[in-house]
Amino acid sequence: MGPLYRILQRLGHSIRRRNGNQKMSAVQTNAYQYIHLGIEGRVATLTLDRPKKLNAYLPAMGDEIVHAFRHAGGNDAVRAVILTGAGRGFCAGVDLEALRSANDSEVAQKGPRLGEEDFVRKLPLELWSFPKPIIAAINGAAIGVGATMTLPCDLRLAANEAKIGFTFAKLGILPGLGSTHLLPRLVGMGKAMELVLGARTLLGPEAEAIGLVQHSVPGSELMEKAREIAHAMAALDPAVLAAARKGLREGPELSLAEAMKNEQSLSASLRRARDKSA
């Protein structure tokens, strides 16, 4: 294990329970370069933190996002995760300017090339089977990868003024991160075609109207709304939420009879776990 992991592990263990409600003390860490991870009251907030670049994506940022999600997933103190961006943007897509600059200090480092990192190859699958609720709070521009990285999340909230765009066709590339599977599930095939083939951006209220996000709110209220939902979920039995999340993820791919059988199996697993711990 590297020093970054050990730092986060110590921070995770340092979270203390208070009172009978088991409220967790706030923990923040600056161990990352391109993101920030904070934990407060059983909710982890992962913030993309390149505000001067509207949190434009770099492979090194992707590595940090993957690490932070894995840490949160394995931390019993965390029961829900919020993903958001610092400053005016959520994530304005890939930082093409930095990647093209051979002299850029952020690019001249060891690590995977764009498209070869775990963020692209593994994270969508890991988030799909993540054991805890994930809420994307889209505070500003979410373009390209900034839009697709929110699709594996369980809920998406957007500021009214946030611009969301699947603009890959303008760059002559295809959307990734499993978005050809995830986007039609959220908005339907026709609307997914319109968003991808039209390569246009839409604002929060339209995104809510088509089901891409669940709530569009004024930007000043976004994080309050996200935290309200996250803390409400975090107050519930995490084993029940994990089973419900799994059932809902799998249900649309099953027949009605298979979905009912899956529900019964998940419920039986919960009962066995409770009996074992009793």
N, C-alpha and C positions, 0 to 999 in steps of 0.2 A: 504494500500500500504506500502511496506517495504522501508527502507532507501535507498536501491540500486535504486529502481524505482524513488524515489524522486530526488536523485542525477542526474540520467540521464534525468529526466524531466526538471530539472533546466538547465542542459547543453543544452538540445534541445531548450529551450526557449531563451537561451543566444546567439544563432546563429543570426547574424545580416545581413540584406540585404545591399549590397553596390551598388552604382551607379544605372543606369537604367537597367542594365543587371541582377540585382538581384543575383549577385554572393554571395555565402555564405562564411563567415569566417571559417577557419579551427577549428575544435573542436576535442579534444582527451580526453579520459577518461581512467583511470586505476582502475575504480570501480570494475572490474572483477578480478578474480584470475587466470583463465586459458585461457582467451581470451583477445583481445584488440579491442575496437571499436573506430574508428575515422570517422569524418565527414568532408569532404572538398568539396566545390563547388557542393553541391547537391548530392554527392556520398558518401555513407557510406562504409567503409572498415572494415570487420569483420575478424580479424586475430587470428587463433588458436595459443596460445602462451605458449607452453611447449617445446621450441626448444631443450632442452637437451634430451628430450624423443621423438624427432621427432614428437611432438604434438600428442602423443598417447592419445587415448580417455579414459576419465573417465566419469561416470554418472554426476558428478558435472560440468564437462566441458559442457556436453550436456544441463544441465539446463541453463548455461550461454548463450550458443548458442541460445536456444529457446528464452530467455529473450531479447537478443540483436536483433534478427529478429523481434520480436513483437514490440520492441521499434522503430526500423527503419521503420517498416510497418506503424506505427501510427504517424510518425514524418513527417509533411508536408515539412520540409526542405530537406528531403531525397527523391530522385527520382530514384535512382538505388543503388544496393548493390553489392559489391565485397566480395567474400569469399576466403580467402587464408591462408597460414600458415607462421609462423615465422621460420627463419633459413633454414636448408637444407631440411626439410620435410614439406609436406602438412598435412598428418595425417597417421601415420604408424600403424593404426588399434587400437584395444582395448589394453590398458595397462594391460596385463594379470599379469605381475609381481607385479604391485601395488595392483591389485584386490586380488591376492592370499596372500598378506602379511597382516596378521592381525594387525601388528604393524605399518603399513604405515600410516602416519599422514593424507594423502590425502584420505584414505579410511575410517579411523576411524572418520566419521562424519555423522551427520544425513542427510537423503535424501533417494531417491528411489534406489532400487537395479537395477543393470544392466538389461536392458530389460523392466523395468517398468516405466522408466522416460518418460516425454513428448517428448524428442528428438526422441525416438523410436516409441512411440504410436501416437503422434500428428503432429510432425514437418513436415514429408513428405506431409501430407494433407494440412497443413498451407502454405507450400511453393508452392504447386501446385496451390493454389488460391491466392497467394501473389499478392498485387496490383501493384508491381513494378518489373522491370527487375532484375534478379539475375545472376551474372557472377561468376563462380568458376575459380579461377586462381591457377592451380595445380602446385606449385613451386617445388615439390619434391615427395618423396614416398607417394602414396595414396593407402593404402592397406586395404582390408576388409571394415570396416565402413568408412575409409578414401575415398574409391572409391564410396561406395553407397550414401554417403551424398551429392555428387555432382550431382547425377542423377536428382533430382527435380529442379535443377537450369535451367535457360533458355539457358545459354551458358556455355561451358566449354573450357578453354584455358589451355594448358599444356606446361611446359618447355620441351625442346627436351629430356633432361636427366631424366625427371620424370618417375618413375616406378609406374604403375597402375595395381592393381591386385585384382580380386574377388576370393580370396584364401580361402574362407570359408570351402570348402571340406577338406582341409588339417587339419582343426580343428574339423572336424566332425559335423559342423553346417551348416545351410542354410543362404543365404544372406537375409537381411531384408531391412527395410526402403522402402518397396514397389518396390524393385529392380527387382523382377520377373515380374512386370508390366512395369516398366520404361525402363529397359535395352533392351528388345526386340524391343521396340518402337524406340530406338535410333540406334541400330546396326543390327536389324533383328533377327529372332529366331535362325537361324543356328549359327550365330556368338555369340549370347548370350549363347547358349548351350556350344560352344567351350570355352568361357571365364570362365563360372562357373564350368562346369564339368572338364575342364582341369586344373583349379586353377593355371594358370600361370600368370606371369606379362608381361606387354608390355610397351614399351617406348612411349614418346609423338608422334613421327612421325607415328608409327603404329596406335596409338589411333586416330590420325587425319584421316588416310587412311580409317578406318572402320566407321568413323562418330561418335565415342565416344566423341571426342573433335572437336571443330570447327577450332582451330588453334593450331599448335605446333610451338613454337618459341624458340630461345636461352633463357636460363634462365635469362640472364641479361636484356632481353627485355620484359619479361613476364608482369610485373606490368605496364609498360608503355603502352603496348598493351591493357591490361585490362582497364586501366583508360581511354584510348582513346575511346574505345567502350562505356564504362559506361557514360562518359561525353557527348558523342554524343547522347545517348539515353535520358540522363537527360535534354538535351536542348529541347526536344520535349514535346508536350502536354501530361501530365501524364494521363489524362482521356482517350486519344486516345490509348496510349500504354497499359493501363490496359484492354481496350476493345479488342484491337488486340491480346493481350496475352491470354485473355479468349477465344476468337474465335479460336485461333490456338490450344489451349489446348483441346478444346471440339471437334473441327472439325474432327479429325481422327476417333472418335467414332461414328460419325453421317453418315447418307447417304448423297449423294450430295445434294438432295433436302432439307434435314434437315439442312445441313451446310449453304446453301444459306438463308434459313429462319432465322437461328441463326444470320448470318451476318446482315440481314435486321433489326432484333430486336435490336442488339447491336448498329447499326447506328442510329436507331430511339431513343434509350436511350441517345446517345450522343447529338442528336439534341434537345431533350427535356431539357437536362441539360444546354445546351448553351442558349436556349430561356429563361429559368428560371433565368439565371444569367445576361441576357442582360438588 
